[in-house]
Amino acid sequence: MEIIKQRFAEHITFAQQVAESRILEQVAESAEIIRRALQNGKKVLFCGNGGSAADSQHLAAEFVGRFQKERNGLPAIALTVDTSILTAVANDYGYDTVFARQVQALGSAGDVLVGLSTSGNSKNVLAAIDVAKTKGIQCIGMTAQGGGKMAEVCDICMAVPCPVTARAQEIHILIGHILCELVDGE
């Protein structure tokens, strides 16, 4: 029971720190960037590794399916789901290029790339951001404490002030759900 109580207490502590930080403004700015892109007929691309890959898929599903209210599907793609693309690109070009190659092929000016990496230093996410920048795609990052290299290259980098990967990922999903709600509007 003690571990359970400690983990809930940690989550509450980190959530409170985020609630008192600049991240709230960044969430609002990110939602506006995404909303504007979607209104202009553009799409949202998501990428990340491991748990962040699952979070990318989760958030893309909220846009394409629905979040809390009925609406038309919104164009969003998780770059983590096509195993044929991932394995072919990794085999032919290296794993560091698996997302960049997809951004090059699928992304267009005005789209939004959301990269998730708790370290902020995932080479394949950073490579995707590099390609996105050359194509006029705005980049939003979700990282953990410090933000890593993503803090320097993203248009907005929401660096959750937490050194524990699991707690940061929990906050990433909370932020992602808030983004969905804000994009959906009233």
N, C-alpha and C positions, 0 to 999 in steps of 0.2 A: 504493500500500500504506500510505503514511503516514496518509492520511485515514481509511482503514478502521481502522487501529490506534487512531487518536485517538478515533474515534466509539465504539469498544468501550470504551476507557479512560474516556471521559466517562460512558457508561452505567453502568459498574461504579462509578465515583465517586458518581454520584447515587443509585444503588441502595443503596450502602453508607451514604450520608447518611440515606436514608429508613429503613434497617434500624436506625439508631441514634437514631431520632427518636420523637416522640409519635405519629407516623402509625401505628405498629404497633398502639397501643392504639385508635386511631380505626378502624382496619380491623376489629379485634375487636368494637368497639361497633357499627359499621355492620352487620357480619354478624349480630349478635344482633338488631338492629332489623329487618333484612330477614327473618330466620328467624321471628321472632315474628309479623310481619305475614303471612307466608305460612301459618304454622300457624293463623292466625285467619281464613283464607279471603280474605285481601286480596291485592293485586298490587303489582308494582314497575313504575314508569314511568321511562323513561330519556329524556334529551334533551341535545342539544349541536349544535354547528355544525361543518361541515367534517370534519376528522379526528375530532373529538369526536362528530359525528353517526354516523360509521362505527363508532366505539367503542361508542356507545349501542346500535346494531344488533347488534354482535358480542356484547355482554354479554346483551342480551335473548334472543338466540338460544341462548346457553349455558343460560339458565334454562328456556326453553320446550322446547328439544331435550333436551340432556343435556350435562353437563360431562365428568366422568371415569367416572362409574358409571351403571348403568341405574337409572332411577327414573321416576316419572310426571313429565310436564311441569309446570313451575311457571309461574304466571301473571305474565308480564312483557310490557311493550309498549314498543317504541321509538317515541317520538312524532315521529320523523324520517322515517318510511317511506311515509306515505300522501300521494302527490303531489297528489291531488285536494283533500284537506283543507288541506295546506300552501299550495297556490296559491290556493284560494278564500279562506282566512282572510287570507293576505297581501294579496290583492287587495282584499278587503272591509274589512279592519280594520287592515292594516299588518303588516309582517314581525315587528315586536316582539311581536306577540300570538300567533304561530303555535303556540307550546307552551302558553301560558296558556289559550287557548281549549280546547285538548284536555284539559288538566288539569281545567278547569271542567266539561267534558262527561263525561269518563271517570273522573276521580278521585273517591275517596270516603274518608271518615274512616278512618284505620287503614292506608291505603296508604302506600307510600314513593316519593318522587321522588328520583331520582339525576340531578343536573345536572352535566354535564362542560363546563368552559370553562377553557382554560389561562390566560386573562387574569383570570377570575373576574368579569368585567364585561359579559358578553354580555347585552344588554338583554332578549332573548327568554327566556333561561334565568332571569334575575332575575325577569321578569314571571311565569313559571311558578311560581317559588318563592313569590312573593307570593300567587298564587291558592291554591297548595297549603296555605300556612299558614292561610288563611281556612277551609279545608275539613278541618283536622285531619290533614293529611298530613305525615309527618316528611320532612325534606329533608336529603339527603346530597350534598355537593359534592366534586368532584375538580377541583382547579385547579393552577396552577403557583405559583412563588415569590410569597409575600405573600397570595395568596388573593383579592385584589381585594374587591369588594363582597360576594361570596358568603361570604367569611369572617365577615361580620357577620350574615348572614341565615340561613345553613344551621344545622341542628341539629348537624351534624358537617361540617367542611370539611377535607378532606385536601389541604393545599397542599404539593405536591411542591417541595422547596427547590431549584428549578432555573429559570433564566431562559430556557432554550432549549425552545421549544415541542415539537420532535420528541422530545427526551429525556423531557420531562414526560409526553407521551402514551404513550411506551413504559412508563413507570412506572404510568400509569393502567391500562393493560391488565394489567400484573402484579398490581396491586391488585384489579382486577376479577376476575381468575382466582382469586385467593386468596379473595375474597368468595364466589365460586361454590363453591369447595371447602369452605369453612367452612359455608355454608348447606346443602350436600349432607350434611355430617357424615361420620362414620366409616362 
